[in-house]
Amino acid sequence: MEELVKHIPEIPVDRGYWFVRTNSGEYYESFVNDGFVGIGWNRVELKHLKENRPLEDIVREKYKNENRSNYVANQIKTFCYDIKKGDIVLIPSSKSAYIHFGIVQDDEPYEEDIPIEIENIDEHSEWFFEYEGVCPYRKRRQVKWIKVVRRDNLDPQLYKLIYSQHTISKADGYAEYIDKSLFDFYIKGDKCHFILHVRKKEHIKAHHLIPFMSDLLAIADNNKLGFDNEIDIKVSIQSPGTIELIGGIQNIVIFSLILLTVVGGRFKFFAMEWDTPGIVGRFLEWYRIKRQGQNQEQETNELTEQQRERLVANAGNLDIQMPEQLQKALKAYIEDINKQMSAAAETKSKEEE
């Protein structure tokens, strides 16, 4: 179990989430291509933050015509102090057609040496075309970009966030939707999240969806370890949509593998031919021993043949897609096993010589 679990993405429970604007998309490509996010108001330098006086006063001094000095100061403080290494940032392209997701890489901001031509581009139209789209912001944070999503494919719950007019917006309230946008099989805290993608674009029939969910819960309930570890389910069906199961790590991993054995042949899931029983066999053996160790005399309740057939049929009716991260975790697990077997065979060969 542990060998597979280590390949499942784990999200820190204290991770922060931020939405950073790109000047109406003008600096979007600069952010993406150069791996950073930035904030303006260049006259306020990082050294000024260390002065023993309110940042609001420094803003008023540097920008005498700025009537939002408190707002500017708070935005700079947020960028420099509140954003932490490991936090997730989202940035929008022009008209928010695309949203890029990235992970902050540094503990504190740095100051970029910006050529005067770029910093004063608004005052020199002759430089416009040479430096068009080049970000003039000096205060920056390093970011590793990990995913881009078209707005049309974005979770609708994130629309409110991307229409925020603040330069930087705290997005912790959207954490679960951002997590699901990044991963479809992941661990956060003591819970594992397993997300099935419902790819059917036409109207979803109730007599396909409801029995499918009922059979999913039957697998989850009949095969969970422990009596106080309930499995929750969240459904977001907008054609396409998702079905998410949330529970203890062991229970969800076992659920995912049993589901794969039941309908794995139907899913066009792996990029190569896989011996599904061989992949999950050792886990199911571990599971059997684990249940015996807990003095559970009752055997695992398997689905009836009728339930199996119905589950497979409705998986097709809903055009269900298994989590991509499950495929990656299993692939990494198999690679580990092959390396271990090769190493063992090599050791044995040397011993026999």
N, C-alpha and C positions, 0 to 999 in steps of 0.2 A: 504493500500500500504506500509506504513512505517513498518508494522509488518513483511512483507515478505522481504523487502529490507534489514532489519537489519541482516538477515540470509545469505545474499549474500556476498561472500568474497570481501573485499575492499583492493586494493593494493595502498600503499602510492605513490604519484607521484614523491617523491624525493628519492625513494628506489634506492640503488646501487646494482650492479650485478658484481660478481667476479668468475673467474675460478681459482681454486687452484690445482696445481699438487700434486701427491701422491708418488713421487719417482718411477715412472713407475708402480704404483699400489701396491708397496711394503707396504705402510702404509695406504692403502685404508681401510682395515678392522679395523685397529686401530682407524682411524678417525671416522668411522661409529659407532663402538661399544662403544667408550668412549666419543662421542659427542663433537668433536673439529676439528679444522684445525690448522696446525702448520707450522712453517718455521724454517729452519736450521740456520747455522752460530751461534752456541751456545756461542762462545766466546764473541759475542756482546750481552751483557745482557741489560735488560730493563733500568737498572740504567744508562747505558752509554748514552742512548738517552736524558737524562736530563743534560748531561754535556754541558758546553758552548763552544763547538767546533764542527766543521763539522763532521757529521757521517762518511763521506768518509775517513777522517783522522783516525778515530777509527778503521774502517775496515782495513785500510792499516797497522795499528799498530798490530791488532790481527791476521791478515792473511797476513804475509809478502810475501807469494808467490802467492797471489790472484791478477791476472791482470785485474780483472773486479770490482774493488772497487766501482766505481760509480754505476754500475748495482746492486751490492749487497746492497749498501746503499739505493738505490731507492726502491728495493724490500722490505727491512726491514721497511722503512718509510711507504710504501703502506700498509703493513700488520698491522702496529701499529697505524697509524694515519688516513689513508683514508677509511679503512673498518669500517663501522658504525653498531651500533645495529639496527637490523631490515633488514639489507641488505641480499641479497640472494647469497649463494655460491654454486658452482657446483664443484664436485670432480669426477675424473675418476678412475675406477677399472683398473686392469691389461689389457692392450691392449684396454682400453676404452670400454670394453664390456658392462659395466653398468655406468650410470651417476647418482650420488646421488645429490639431491637438499636439501639445508638446510637454516635455518634462523639464522643469528648471534644473540646471546643472550646477549653479554656483551658490555659495552661502551668502554672498553679498554682491551688490551691483559693482560694475566697473565703469570707467569713463573712457569713451572712445575718442581718439584724436580726429576730429572732424575738420577737413579742409575748409577754409573760410569761404570758398566758392559755394560749397554745399550749404553751409550754415546760413549764408546770406542770400540764398537763391531767390527769395521773394523780392529782393531789392535790385537784382541784376538779371533782367530778362534775357540778356545775351547768353547766360549760362544755362538757361532752362532746359533746352533739348539735350545738352551734354550730360546733365545730372538729373534728368527727369526720373522720378521714382526712387532715387537714392535717399535713404533715410538720413536726416540731419540730426537726429537725436543723439546726444552724448551719453546720457545715463542709460545703461543697458544691463540686461540679465541674459546669461547664456542659456539656450534652450535646445534640447534634442527633440526634433519633430518626429512623431511616431505614427501619425495617421491623419488623413484628410478625408472629409465627408462632404458630399454635395448637400446643399440645404434641403433638396427634395427628399434625401434619404435620412435626414436628421430627425431625431426624436422630437415630435411636436412640442413636448414640454420644454425644449430648449429655445423655442422661438422667442419667448419673453426675454431671455437672457441676451440674445444676439441683437435685440432692438434697444438695448440699454444705450443711453447717450453719454455715460460717464467714460472717461479715458480708461479707467480700470474699475472693474466691478467684481466684488466678491461673489463667488458662485457656489459656495458650499451647499446652499439650498438645492442645488441641482446635481449634487454628487452622484446619486444613484443613476440618473439618466446619462451623465457623462461616463460613469464606469461602464454602463451597458453599451455605450457607443464605442468604447475602446476594446472591451473584452466580452465574449459570450460564454466563458467558462472561467471563473476566477474565485479566489478566496479573499475575504475581507473579515478581519477579526477571527471569530470562531465559526463563521458561516461560509458555505460554498454556494456559489450562484451558477446555475445551469440554465442556459437560454436556448430554446428551440426557435428557429426562424420559420414563421408561417409565410411562405412565398406566394401563395395563391393571390392573384390580383383581382379576380372576380369576386362576386358576392359569396361570402362564406356561409354555408348552410349549417344550421344549428345541429342537425342530426349527424353531421360530420365532426363538428368541434366538441360538442358535449360528451359523446361517448369516448372520443380520443382523450380528453382530459380525465375522464373517469378511469380509463384504463391506465393512464400515467400515474394517477394517484394510487391505484391498486398496486402497481409495481413498487411505488415508494413506500406505502404503508406495510406491505407484506414482507419487505426486505430490509427494513431499517433496523439498526442496532440500537438497543436501549429503548426505554419506554417514555422518557421525558424529552425526547428530541424530535419535536414535530417538524414537519416539512410544510412550508408555506408555498403558495402559488400565486403568481401575478400574471394577469393576461392583458395584453395590449394589442388588440386586433383591429388594425386599420386597413387591412388588405393592401400590402402585407403588414405583418405585425410580429409579435413575439409571445411565447409562453415561457415564463421564468419560474423555476423551482429553487427554493432557498431552504437550506437546512444544514445540519452538522456536516462537517467535511467528509467523514467516513460514509455517512448515509448517502450523500449526493454522489460521491464517486462510485459507490456500489450501484446506485440507481442508474447512473449513466452507462455503466458497463453492461448491466443486465438489459437495459433498453437497447443497447447496441447489439446484443446477442439475439434479441427478439426480432428487431426490424433492420438489423445491419445490412442484410442482403438487399433490402429495398433502397437504402440510401445510396446515392451516388456521392460518396463521402470522401473516400481516400483517393489519393493521386496514383496509387498503385494497387496491385492485388494484395489483399491482406487475408491471412488465415484468422478470421475473427475468433473462433474458439481458442486458438493458440494464444492470441493476444491477451484475452481476458481469463483464460483458464487458471493461471496461477493466482489471480485476484479472487476468483470465485472459490478456489481452494482455501485461500487465506480467510475468506468470509465464512466458509463452512466451519473452519477451526475456531474462528472468533466466536461464532454463535455457540458452539459447543463449550467453549471456555466460559461463556456467560451462563452456562447451565440452562440454555433454552432447548428444551426437549422437542419442542414443536419444529418440524421441518419447515423449510422455506415454502411459503404458499406460492406456487407458480400460477401463471395465468392459464386458464383453460384454452383448449385449442380454438374455441370459438372467439375468445377474447384476443388471442394472438392474431387470428385472421382479421378481426375487426380493426385491431390496432394498425396492422400493416396497411389495410385498405384505406383507413382514414388518414394515415401518414401520406399516402398518395393523393387522396382527395384534397388535402390541405397543402400539398407540396411542401412538406416539412424538410427543413435542412438542419442537420446536427451542428453543434458548435464547432467553429473552426479551431478554437483553442483546444478542444478535446482531441482533434486530429493531430495538432502539433505536439500535445503532451504524449500521446500514444506513440507518435513517430520518434520522439526523443527517448522515450522509455525503451522502445525496441532497439534503437541504436546503442543505448547503454548495455542492454542485455547481450547484444551481439559482440560488443567490445569485451564484456566480461567472459563470454564463452570463448572468444578468440584468445584472450589472455590465459584462461584456464587450459585450453588446448595446447598453447605454446609451452606453458609451464610443465604440463604432463609429458609433452614430447621431449623436453630437455631432461626430465627426470628419468625417462626410459632410455635415453642415450648412454 
